[in-house]
């Protein structure tokens, strides 16, 4: 089993920055892809960014150029640097991990951290 613990959410003004962290523990040797989903009120959960164990990344079009995902394999931690935040980025952000090279149908989920961007 794998446990994911997020941190770093909060309230920020539009144009500001936040960095989310997600630390994995447990059977971490099974993990390949890690990343972040988000869910805003009344909307479906969407993939924000993902990174494989080899460092390949992909981003939602809505965050390209503003968000950067990175990973420290030695610390079993994935980060999401969010710059130029917009009110529409407001959501609960969930860390996810998969034994495959993609985060679709992720195997493991964190508890979520709230990000609120005020206008």
Residue pairs with C-beta under 8 A, 6 or more apart in sequence:
1 26
1 27
2 24
2 25
2 26
2 27
2 28
2 30
2 31
2 97
2 107
2 108
3 24
3 25
3 26
3 108
4 22
4 23
4 24
4 95
4 96
4 97
4 108
4 109
4 110
5 22
5 23
5 25
5 95
5 110
5 111
6 20
6 21
6 22
6 93
6 94
6 95
6 110
6 111
6 112
6 113
7 20
7 21
7 22
7 23
7 113
8 18
8 19
8 20
8 21
8 113
9 18
9 20
9 93
9 113
9 114
9 115
10 18
10 114
10 115
10 116
11 116
11 117
11 118
12 18
12 85
12 115
12 116
12 117
12 118
13 117
13 118
14 85
14 86
14 87
14 117
14 118
14 119
15 84
15 85
16 85
16 117
17 81
17 82
17 83
17 84
17 85
18 82
18 85
18 115
19 79
19 80
19 81
19 82
20 36
20 79
20 80
20 82
20 93
20 95
20 113
20 115
21 77
21 78
21 79
22 34
22 36
22 77
22 78
22 79
22 80
22 95
22 110
23 75
23 76
23 77
24 31
24 34
24 76
24 77
24 78
24 97
24 108
25 76
28 76
30 99
30 107
31 53
31 76
31 97
31 98
31 99
31 108
32 52
32 53
32 98
32 99
32 100
32 101
33 50
33 51
33 52
33 53
33 97
33 98
33 100
33 101
33 102
33 103
33 106
34 50
34 51
34 71
34 78
34 95
34 96
34 97
34 98
34 103
35 47
35 48
35 49
35 50
35 51
35 69
35 78
35 95
35 96
35 97
35 103
36 47
36 48
36 49
36 50
36 69
36 78
36 80
36 93
36 94
36 95
36 96
37 45
37 46
37 47
37 48
37 93
37 94
37 96
37 103
37 106
38 45
38 46
38 48
38 89
38 91
38 92
38 93
38 94
38 115
39 45
39 46
39 91
39 92
39 94
40 88
40 90
40 91
40 92
43 91
45 94
46 60
47 60
47 103
47 104
48 59
48 60
48 63
48 67
48 80
48 93
49 57
49 58
49 59
49 60
49 63
49 67
49 68
49 69
49 80
50 57
50 58
50 69
50 102
50 103
51 57
51 69
51 70
51 71
51 78
52 101
53 71
53 73
55 71
56 101
57 69
59 67
59 69
62 88
63 82
63 89
66 82
66 83
66 84
66 85
67 80
67 81
67 82
67 83
68 80
68 81
68 83
69 78
69 79
69 80
69 81
70 78
70 79
70 81
71 77
71 78
71 79
72 78
72 79
78 95
80 93
82 89
82 115
85 115
85 117
86 117
87 117
87 118
87 119
88 117
89 115
89 117
90 115
90 116
90 117
91 115
92 112
92 113
92 114
92 115
93 112
93 113
93 114
93 115
94 109
94 110
94 111
94 112
95 109
95 110
96 103
96 106
96 108
96 109
96 110
97 103
97 106
97 107
97 108
98 105
98 106
98 107
98 108
99 107
